[in-house]
């Protein structure tokens, strides 16, 4: 099935649309909910901001900071419109130009993103932790010419050639905020097509050249009108918070798109690790939190230290994604807080979560069922569905699909109209999907197939274990052996006796051949800036300290 022909573009700079994959390499897109039938002309920035002001009024809070600052929707609208004026007048940005956005999670960074949307440009939001080489590569791939950057994070951009950088948050007369103060109120959003490119999100992959994932204006709204609307079900009075940065689509959705679509507000924290997030939940009355499984485990450890659950009394929704959520972590969080974590799987290629479950539909140990608007199945290496209960590759389709920016890996991700996520899953007879492993994380030892996450889950059930990662390492006799890297709780000795105790514990939980033959105790596990585990570093057995 070929994609529907694209709507006439509002872009003067047509680079992004010109570098979409060929039509025959697109996934099939499905719009099977009434709310997904968007008009041909659509600007997601105007819809998230201007339309929300019309529905709920300008006086509602939209962004909060850790220091207690509160922006209303009306104030945000004023800042966004003046920044859009700076972009189009002072900086000469035209619709379709790519604009790099860099900085920690702040209201100003969110305002810049919305301004880029309203100006009809294409946002390339990166992480504050990215370094010059990484930034240069992304700018080269996306042919980025402009950057708006938090003034505290300019250094790494100085080595990127051909980039006009405008700081914000400085005392310079050329600072974006100073330039914006001189602009008049109001800005007419560019009349973009629903299928004009709104953003290019780069994968946070652990190895290889990053892939630019192209997403349209309608895609931005589609993730809010599927997962957020039907599973999360936010309310206008909700206060969102979370650890993922805005350069990570998990964070963009959870901290900007979802709350604004619902008329709610978000607490934007520059530092949002477990030690910062936990007290912020109590201080600011956070009701919806987005973070990774590791953070829930760490917050449990913090709560155990304080022997209190008062820290999370305001919460009503907890979302986990980015990695598989071990059932042991889910159960521990539920027993400690009474809150059921909403597990989900998403992908940068698909922008956000597409399989999940909430409330009574949650089944610990399973990811869930396809989010309304999405469908999924488990297939073999040739793309044919496998029987329920049999492991295979997860294939997904819905209103958003993978479109890499000029990348031959498009053919690997999209096969037969389906998005092949690279995860091994099992579909239960009643339609629930259970995670097995990343397709490249399956351990084959002496002829046995061993899913690393299953062994991790067993280790995490031990009270001395804070984090665990299990990978296969080469072995001349067995092909691979199971190697476990375990972060222990404070005070637990990193000794052979502890290793042996953990092995015996796993043997009591799983069949013996799944027990780790290598067991090491690093201080921490190697992760990308977005929190994903760098398993390739564990497989090589390199120095992790």
N, C-alpha and C positions, 0 to 999 in steps of 0.2 A: 504494500500500500504506500503510494507516494504522498509526501506532505502536501497539504493545501497550499496553493500559490501564496506567496507573501504579499501583504498589503503594501501599497506605495509608501515608501519610507519618508520620514521627516528629516533624515540625516543628510547634511551637506557633505560630511566626511563619511563615505560608505565603506570604510575599511572593514569594520566588524561584520557587516552583512556579506561583503564580498568574500570573506574568509570563512564563512559557514561551511560545514561539510557538504559534499554533493548530496542532492536530494535522495538518491537511492541508498545513502548510508545513514539516513535519519531513522530514529525509532518511530514507531507508530504512536501518535499522540491521541489520547482519549479524553473527551470532555463530556462525561456522562452524568454530571450534576448541573442543575439549572444555574447555580451561582458561578459556574465556570464558563458560561456563555458571555464573554466580555464583548463590548463594542469594538469595532475595527480601530477606532482612534482612542488611545488610552495612555495616560501618563501616570505611572504608579506613584510618583512623588506627590502629584496633585491629589490623587485618590487617597493616599495614606494621610496626608496633612490637611489639604483644603477641604476635602469632603468630610473628614472627621470633625473639623471645626464647624462645618455646617450642621452636622448631625448632633454634636454634643456641646457646642459652644467653645469660645476661646479661653475661658477662665479655668478649664480643667488642667490639673498637673499632667505633664507628659514625661519629663525627665527630672530625676533627682540625682544628687551627688552624695558621696560619702561625707562631705563637709556640711551637708544640710541645705545646699542651694537647690531651689526648685524652679524649673521652667514650666510655664503654662503653654498650652497649645498655641495661644495667640502670640506669646513671646517667641516661641520657636518659629512660627510662621513669618514673623518679622525678620528674624535672623536669616532664615532660609532664603527669603525673597531678596534680601540685600546681598547675600553671598552670590545668588544666581545672577544678580545685576553685575557684580564684580567679575564673575566668570565671563559673561557675554560682552561686557563693555571694556573694562580695564585690561582683562587678560586675553581677550579675543578668542575665547573658546566658542566653537561652532558646534551645532548638533552632530553627534557622531564622534567627536574627538574623545580620546581616552584620557581620563583624569585619574592619576594615582592618588589615593588617600592613605595617609599614614599617621599613626599616633595611638596612644592608649585609648581605652574606652571612655569617652567623655561626651557630654552633650554637643560640644563643638564639632567633634568628628561626625556624629550622627547628623548634625545640621549640614555639614559639607556634603554628606552622601545624599541627603534629600535635595539639596540645591543642584547637585550634578544631575539627579533624576529630572527635576523640573526644567533644567536648562537643556534637556535632550541629549546630554553628553553620556559617556559610558564610564561607569565607576570601576576602577581596579583597586579594591581595598586590600591592603597588605598588612602585615603584622609589624608592630613596633620592634619586634625582635629580629626581623629580617635584616640581613647584612648586605653590603654593597654588591657582592657578586650575585646574590639571589635577586636583589632588586634590579640589577642591570639585566639579568636574564629575562625577567618578567616584562620589563620595559621594552626589551628587544622583541620578544614574541608578540606583544600587543601593540607595538609601535606607539608607546605612550609619549606624549609631548609636554604634558602639564602635570604638576603635583601640588597638592595642598597637604602640608605637613605640620604637625605639632612642632613648635619651635624648639622643643627640648630633644627632638629626634631628627635633626637635620643632617648630622654628621655623615651618616651612611649614604645619603643621597648626593653628597658632593662628588662622589666618584662615578656617578651615572651621567654619561654624556648625553647631550641633546635634550635635557629635561629642564623645563622652566619651573622652578620651585617657588611657591608662595607660602611663607610660614603663617601660622596662626598662634596667638598666645604670646607674642613678643611685644616689645616697645618700639619696634621699627615702624617708621611711617608707611612702609610698604607692606605692613602686616595685613593679613586678610581681614581681621576684625576692624582695623582702623580704616581700611578702604571701604568696608561695608557700611561703616557709620556715615560715610559721605553720600551714600546712595539713597534715593527716594524709596518710600514704602511701596509695596506691591510689585508683583512680577507675574506676567502672563505666561503660564507654563507652555512649553513647546508642545505642539499638537502631534505628539509621537504616535506611531502605529502601535497597536497592541503587540505586534511581533517585531517592533524595533528593538535592537539590543540595548538593554539597560545596564548590564554589568558583565564583567569577565572575572570569574572567581578561579583562582589558581589552586590546584590540588596541593595538599600539604604532604604529599607523598614522601616516603622515607628515602627513596633512592631515585635516580634518573632525572631527566629533564622535566620540569613541571608542566602540567597540562592546563591550558586555559579553557574553562568551561563557560560557554556563552549562554546567557539567560536573557529572556525578553521581559518587557514591562508586564505582560500578563502573567508570566511565571512568578513574579514577585507576589502578586495577589493570590495566585493559585495555591501557594503553600499555606497561606493564611486561611483560605477558603476550603481547604481540605483538612490537614492535620489540626491546625489551631481551632477551627470552627467546630469540627465534628468529634475530635478526641480530647483536646485540651479544654475547650469550652470556657474561654476566659470571660470575665465580667468587667464592666467599666471601672469598678472600684479596685481591681487588682493592682498590685505592685509587683512587677517582674524584676528579677535579678538573676545573675548567673556568672559563671566563670569564663565562657568562651568569648574571645574578642570579636569585634565587628568584622575583622578580616577573615573570619571563619564563618561560613554560612549558617552553622548552628547558632552562633551568637547574633548574626544579623537578623535572623528570624526571631529568635527568642527575646531579644532586647530592643528591637526597633519595629520590625514588621508586624509581629503578632500583637504586642500591646497597642500600637497605633491603630491597627485595623479594628480593635475592639473599643477604642476610646479610653484605654487604661494608661498606666504610667510605668516607667522602668527606672530602677536604681542603677546608674551606670558607674561602676567602680573601676578605677585605674588598676588597682591590685585586687584580684578576686580569687586568690587561693583559698583553700579551706579555712585557714586561720583568720582570713579577712572576711570571708563570706558568712561564716557562722554568726559572729557578733553583729554583722550588718543586717542579717535577717531579723533579729530581735529589735535592733535600734530603729529600723525604718519600716517595720511592719510588713516585710515581704511576704506575699501570699503565693507567688509562683516562682519556682527556681529551676534553672537549667544548668546542669553540670554533668560531668563524666562520672562513671562508676568509681574511679579511684578517689574522687573528691568526696563522694558519699561515705566511703570507707574511712577516709581521713577525718571527716566531720564526726563520725561515730567515735573515733578515737579521742577527739577533742571533747566530746560530750562525756565520755567515760572519765576523763580527767576532772571535769567540773561536776560530775555526778548530778546533772540537771538536764531536763528536757525543755526548760523554759525558753531556750534559745530558738526553738522552732515552733512555738505555739501559733504564730501568725500564719504559718504555711498551710495551704490547702492543696497545692499541686506541686509535685516534684517530677521533673523530666530528666531522663538519662539517655544519652546517645554518645556517639563518638567511638565507643568500643562496646563489646558485649558486656551486659550486666550479669554478673554471676548471681545465681539464685541465693547463694550464701549472703551476699551483700544486700540483696532485696529483703531477705528474711530478717537480717540483723537490723536494718533500718526500720522495718515495720514493727518489730518487737520493741525497739527503743523509742519510737516516736508515734506509732499508730498510723503513720502515713504510708500509702502504697505508691511506690515509685512507678511512674509511667515510663516503661522501657520503650525504646524505639530504635529503628535503624534508618539512617539517611545516608546521603552521599553528596559531595560537592557537585557531581554530575547531574543530580536530580534536585539540588538546591536544599532540600530538607527531608524530614521524616516521611516515610511512605508505608511502613509497617509498624503497628503499635497497638496498644490496648490500654483502657483506663477503667478505673473503678472496679465493679464486680467482674468485668471481662478480663481483668488481669490474671494471668496464669504464671506464677513465678517459675523461672527457668525457660519460658518461651518469650519470644519477642512480641508476638501478638498476631493480629490478622491484618490484611491490607486496609489501609486507611480509606474511608469513603472517597471515591474519585480515582483510586488506584487498583490495580490487579497485580497478582504475583503468582508465580509457579516455580517448581523446581525441575530443572532439566539436566540432561546428560551432556556430554561433550559435543554432541551433534545438534543440540538444541531441542531434543525431543523430551517431552514430559516423562518423569520417572514416577513410579508408583508411590503412593503415600507411605511414609515410614522409611523410604530409601533416601540416602543422602545424594545430593546433586548441587548444581549451581543455581543460585537464586537469580531469577529473571523477573523484571518489573516493567510495567508501563503505566502511564497515567497522563495528566495534563502537562507535565514537564518531562523533558528527555535530554539525554546526553547529546551535546553538540560541541565537540572540541574545536578550538581555534586552529585551523591548518595543522592537524596532527594525524598522522597515519594510524595512530592507536584507536581512532574512531571505529575502525573495522573490528577491533577486538572487543570493544565495549558494547557495541550495538550489533546484534545478530538476529536476523529474521524478524526485525521490527521490535525486538525486546532489548532492554538494557540489562546487560549481564554484569552484576555488581562486583564479582570476584569473591563472593562469600559462598561457603558451603552451608546448605540448609537442609532441613527435613520438614516436610509438611505432614502434619498429623491428619488422620482421617476426618476430624471435625474442623479442619481449615486453619488451625494454628500453625505458625511457622517457628521452628526452633533452630537457633544458631548452632552450628557445629564448629566451624573454624573459617578463617580466611582460606580461600582455595589453595593458596601457596603456603599455608601454615599446617597442613595435615602432615603428621609425622608417620612415616612408614618404617617400622622397626621389626626386623626378622619376620617380615610378611604380615605383621599386624598394622592396621590403620588406627592411629591414636590421635584424637583431637586434643590439641594443647589446652583449649579453654576448659575442657572437662577436668583435666588434671589441676588446672589453676583453681577451679571451683572447689575441688576437694581440699587443696592446700588452704584456701581462704576460710574453710570451716574450722581450721585449727585456731585457737584463741591467741596464739603467739604471732600469727601472720598478719601483716598489714597490707602487703601487696605481693603479687606473685605473677610471674611470666614463665611460660613453658614453651620451649622450642625444640626442634630436632637438630642434633649436631652430627656431622659425619662420623661413621664408625666402620672400620674395615670389616668386622665380623657381621654386624647386624644391618649395615647400610646406614641406619641412623639410630641414635639413642635419645632417650628423653632427658632433657636438661632443664632444670628448674632454677630460676633466679628469684630469691625470696627476700623481701624487705621485712625484717622482724620488728616487733614493737620494742620501744625503749626498755632497756634492762635485760632483754633476752640475749644470752651469750651466743656469739656466732662461732660455734664449736662443732666438732664432729659428733658429739653427743646430741646436740640439737638437730643436726642433719639426720641422724639415725632415727631420732624420735619422730621427725616429720615423715620419713620413709615408712615407718611402721604405721603411722596414722593414715597415710595414703593407701597402704595395703589393706587396711581395714575398711576403706571407703570404696576402692576400685579393684578390678582384677589385677594381679601382681604385675603383668607385663606392662601396665601403664605407669608403674611407679618410677619416679625419676632415678636414673643411674648417676647423674651429675646433679649436685645440689650446692648452690653457692649463695652467699649472703651479701650482696652489695648494699651500700648505704641508700641507694635510690636506683630506679630503673630509668634507662635512657628514653627520652620522649622528644617529639617534635614540639615546636612552639605552641601548637594547638592541642597538645596533650596526648597525641597518639604514640603508642609504644613503638620504638624503633627496633623491631624484632631482628632486623638484619645484623645489628650490632651484637645481639645475644647469640645468634647462630655462629658468628665467627669466634666467639669466646674471647673477645678483646677486653682491654682494660676498661672497666666501667666506673671506676672511682674518679 
